[in-house]
Structures are given as structure tokens and as C-alpha cells.
Amino acid sequence: MAVPKKRTSKSRRGMRRSHDAIKHTAAVTDCPHCGELKLMHHICESCGAYRDLQVLEPKL
């Protein structure tokens, strides 16, 4: 069973975790139907549309 030989320092641990706080801002676009912000390749939460198809009922 693999066990680390040395203890990981706080600096190395922090450098490894530095990418955990990155937000997904590049994958956000406007919905062509309602204009709300949505993630790319996801169903719009406000109008329920995906690629010119009405997938879900719109939330009121």
C-alpha cells in the first residue's frame, strides 16, 4: 500500500488546491430565447429551452 514518505507542507497543499476556487466564467453565455445567463451545453433554468427545443416547463 502506498504511503507518503514525507509530510506535505502547507505551501504545497495550498498550491495544489489553488485551482479549486476557479469559477467557470468562460462557459457562461446568454440564452437565445430569454436572454438569461446559462452554462453552455446545459438547459436554461429560466425558460427550459435547449438548442431551439422546449425541454422543460418554464418556471414562473
Backbone hydrogen bonds in HBPLUS format (Angstrom, degrees):
<---DONOR---> <-ACCEPTOR-->    atom                        ^
c    i                          cat <-CA-CA->   ^        H-A-AA   ^      H-
h    n   atom  resd res      DA  || num        DHA   H-A  angle D-A-AA Bond
n    s   type  num  typ     dist DA aas  dist angle  dist       angle   num
A0013-ARG N   A0009-SER O   2.99 MM   4  6.18 160.9  2.03 150.5 156.5     1
A0014-GLY N   A0010-LYS O   2.92 MM   4  6.01 154.5  1.99 140.4 147.4     2
A0015-MET N   A0011-SER O   2.91 MM   4  6.17 152.9  1.99 147.7 155.2     3
A0016-ARG N   A0012-ARG O   2.98 MM   4  6.16 152.7  2.05 145.3 152.2     4
A0017-ARG N   A0013-ARG O   3.07 MM   4  6.29 147.5  2.18 141.9 150.7     5
A0018-SER N   A0015-MET O   3.41 MM   3  5.14 161.0  2.45  96.0 101.3     6
A0020-ASP N   A0017-ARG O   3.06 MM   3  5.42 160.3  2.10 112.5 118.8     7
A0022-ILE N   A0019-HIS O   3.42 MM   3  5.44 165.6  2.44 102.6 106.7     8
A0040-MET N   A0027-ALA O   2.78 MM  13  5.50 151.5  1.86 163.3 169.0     9
A0029-THR N   A0038-LYS O   2.87 MM   9  5.60 165.9  1.89 169.7 169.0    10
A0038-LYS N   A0029-THR O   2.85 MM   9  5.60 156.6  1.90 162.3 169.7    11
A0031-CYS N   A0036-GLU O   2.77 MM   5  5.37 149.7  1.86 150.4 160.6    12
A0035-GLY N   A0031-CYS O   2.90 MM   4  4.64 136.4  2.09 123.6 135.4    13
A0044-CYS N   A0049-ALA O   3.19 MM   5  5.59 177.2  2.19 153.1 153.0    14
A0048-GLY N   A0044-CYS O   2.89 MM   4  4.99 137.0  2.07 127.3 139.1    15
A0055-VAL N   A0048-GLY O   2.94 MM   7  5.69 140.3  2.10 152.9 160.8    16
A0056-LEU N   A0048-GLY O   3.07 MM   8  4.51 167.5  2.09 132.7 136.4    17
A0050-TYR N   A0053-LEU O   2.89 MM   3  5.31 156.5  1.94 151.6 159.5    18
A0053-LEU N   A0050-TYR O   3.12 MM   3  5.31 143.7  2.25 105.1 115.9    19
